[in-house]
Amino acid sequence: MTNVGFWFVGFALAYTFFLIFISQFAKRKVAAGGNGFFVGGRGFNTLFVTVCITGLFSGSSYIAIIELSYLQGVSAIWYGVAETIHVLIIALVLIAPFRKKALVTISGLLGDRYGDKVRGVAGAITAFTFPMWSVATALAFASALSVFTGLSLVLSVAVTALLLFIYLQFGGMWAVGLTQLSNVIVFFIMLAIGTYAFFLNPGIDGLRTLFEEKPSYAAPGSAGLQTILAWFGTFLFNVILAQAAFQMALSCKTPEQGRNGLLYASILGIPLIIGAVVFGLAAAQVVPGQAQGLVAVPLYLMETLPAPLVALFFLGFWAAALSWGAPCQFSGATSLGRDVGSALNKKATDAQLIKYTKWSLLLLTVLMVGFALLRSEQSAWWNVVAWVTRNSATFAPVVAAIFWPVVTKRAALVSLFTGSFSGLLWYHFGGWAVNDFYLNIHPVWIGMTVNMLTIVLVSLLDRSNQWTWNGSVKGFGTYSAAVAVLLAVVSIANFSYLYSAGILGMIIAVIAVCLFVTCIHFVREKEVVKEEYNII
């Protein structure tokens, strides 16, 4: 272990005890009943919503952008732009109506609309995918940590998972809120240290030299059109499914505080996004030729700064992994303990549901470590599997639960299985590769398309369902159908380009969304007129 490693271990131990200490205060703030554990008694103010969302999205994005910036240059900033738009849409469109519905989880929303079978299946799918997202970020952090500590990736993940389990057990959502506040403070300490390192070496002149030697690093589109569109597609399609973000933001006292917290979080994320791009570029100039940016950055900092500052910088990296993992693990446990638990035990009390959730946290902790053991060499692979499994299953049912009462319970249940299965099957056809997909189409686009087709067809063919066509030339559904037709014509005319660019699958999914919107607007519930009889 290097000198930096010893300093980091010391900082990490102190920070660990601090997080466990403040989680005791969270335990005192948990109100009586399940509402206090799952959503903080709806007592979060604007500050807590701000730091929760900043920690969730900016933490994971910071790690991803540093890696992308080192490998591909300034075009990595588009990842941060897509993430920021994602947060703004939630703030401006969804937070107020969801807060009025007192939403806790997306799987709970589906259960309230379609019944306990859907609640249980959706809750299980959601729960088991969250540890995949948690382990992906934890592995990315561990790869950097291993440079100066020599610790194995799996051991680093296990320590992270164990700490998450300990402090989430004590205070539920309040534990998330208080630790996110601490993590965000550490983020900005990390940002200050990184900025200092940048001006020491290589400085602005060093970046200018990098751009002259490698012009692609200065190109805004060097990451590739397919990749950039995939980032935007990922975040935009995920807006309505961002359960961990919803659960934290909807712990607010009022919809206004929730909205303001999200808006402030999008502003706080900007310097972190810019910093991540700059630090990745600085590492590319000082330590070129590394296969991973998360390995190059610690080498760059060890060459530039004294050991205590390098260790403190990477404490911020660990805070980023914790601030992503804590909401993911807690939200997943909520779906498993609260939603699946209530589906299996309809008479469960709040105390029982909290107990189920705490046991679920233990199970998801074990899964997080298990996933690291199964595939530790490619952290991004777990992100792909999680995205395909959950989004392919729940996208159409969630949209329908909010906007389309025509959908039946049977249709929602069937679509959960067909969407997820088709997406994972497509991924299997591609050999489970991280970037090389079957027919150059990302499996999530196939899964979500099948998900939408299933929920529409099963609902319309269900004999117990009564619906009527209420089309109008001037209706929004007509414009949506016209867009679908236009996209189909353009896709056929430019098939070769779209296929080679890898965006054909996303275009197909967008066409499916347009047709789905048309059905939502034109297919309505049939009004049943009851005849009245007068008996004389």
Buried (B, 14 or more C-beta within 10 A) or exposed (E): EBBBBBBBBEBBEEBBEEBBEBBEEBBEBBBEBBBBBBBBBBBBBBBBBBBBBBBBBBBBBBBBBBBBBBBBBBBBBBBBBBBBBBBBBBBEEBBBEBBEEEBBBBBBBBBBBBBBBBBBBBBBBBBBBBBBBBBBBBBBBBBBBBBBBEBBBBBBBBBBBEBBBBBBBBBBBBBBBBBBBBBBEBBBBBBBBBBEBBEEBBEEEBBEEBBEEBEEBBBEBBBEEBBBBBBBBBBBBBBBBBBBBBBBBBBBBEBEBBBBBBBBBBEBBEBBBBBBBBBBBBBBBBBEEBEBBBBBBBBBBBEBBEBBBBBBBBBBBBBBBBBBBBBBBBBBBBBBBBBBBBBEEEEBEBEBBBBBBBBBBEBBBBBBBBBBEEBBEBBEBBBBBBBBBBBBBBBBBBBBBBEBEBBBBBBBBBBBBBBBBBBBBBBEBBEBEEBEBBEBBBBBBBBBBBBBBBBBEBBBEBEEBEBEEEEEEEBEBBBBBEBBEEBBEEBEEEEEEBBEBBBBBBBBBBBBBBBBBBBBBBBBEEEEEEEEEEEE
